Amino acid sequence: MRNTARRLAAAAAGLVCLGAAEARAQDFEWQGAVDRGDAVTIRGVNGSITASAASGSEVRVRATKEWDDDDPDSVRIEVVEDSRGVLICAVYPARRGRDPNRCGRGDDYRMSVNNNDVKVQFTVEVPAGVELEARTVNGEIEARGIAAEVEAQTVNGGIEVQSSGPVSAETVNGEIQARLGGEISDDLRFKTVNGGIRLVLPNGTDADVEIRTVNGAIDTEFPLTIRGRWGPRSASGEIGAGGPDIEVSTVNGSIALVRGS
């Protein structure tokens, strides 16, 4: 990755009063080049992640801190540039007696957090060909117009994705809405526990589909075999000539598979 990053310190952005609740905001910005095929990875804890297609060739990330009582300076925004692309984390103070939290990939990421009311809302602009990995705990994830692979994961929050690339979306408490464009050439995975899933696939899709829900209905505009009338339900089959695997599952919620244009 070309190291062309430019950072603006959060302190330089100043403070903005948001009203009677005395919540305030503080911004951090990063801008830089990420090669096609590499990824921009965002890891948050409290707060949403909103991504859209960039108008230029560089990645732009803004992290806005919002808080009531806790010290916003206790949460730092850390940038790691490596051979995989760029990784940007909201790093919270660790629980007492625990090792310091750190921003990293895989086992190098550590985040053990006490109650902290500081939220970090991430806004990301992603150029074509750059992959997006968005992970948070308490917050929604929205990714629109991403022309590469998208991986979205949260615990408490919904996920909405519009992409022409492969998608993996997973939450525990929240709905998933996804619209895919272009040819489906790689596996897709959508999973939640408490929430419904609505998946729009392009007309002319070739794929192998497996759908499962425990407490909810299955509605499909594609010719699939639906099993189960009461209790757990599932549907499976080939769309078109078959192809990449599409897995869609929830426990408490309905699933809709919709034919797009």
C-alpha angles and dihedrals in degrees: 000000000000110000100228097131121148120194132196114201116239092234091059090058091063131209128298122201111226102191146270095339087065091230110154136195135221126183136216123185135195128181129179149128121277119185121242109267092030123099144238108218123196121191119186136163109196114021144044132282118217119184132181139168115284119235091216139035099270133083115241122196128183121186115193118194118210123183146158111194110353124084111264090205088065087072115063129191110228127194122203119186116194143146090287094057127260129332121197121187139182101226114201127194111273124245116269112278094016128113114265116277116248142188115240146115125275113336090359089072115089126174122165108163136190120207105299125165095204110117123196114203111197124205116188134187111201124196121222113279095023115115123229126218112182122181131170137147108215108026147062126269123214125179121176131180096001109163097200141042117320126200115183126179133170138148106212108028146056127266128220120183135178111179144144092211135071113296135205115181126175134170137153104211109027148059126268123217119180135173119190124200130194129013117338102232102155137044119281127207130190122175137167136153105207109029145051129266128220116188123184115197127189118259108259095036117160111202147125110246132202119181127181136177133161103196108023147055131273119222119180133175089195124079102262131148110247117205126194129039100197128026119000115021132191139177131195142165147105124299110208110326094343124246137146118030119258114194120189121175142161137159104210109026147056127266127218124190109195131191111232130197 
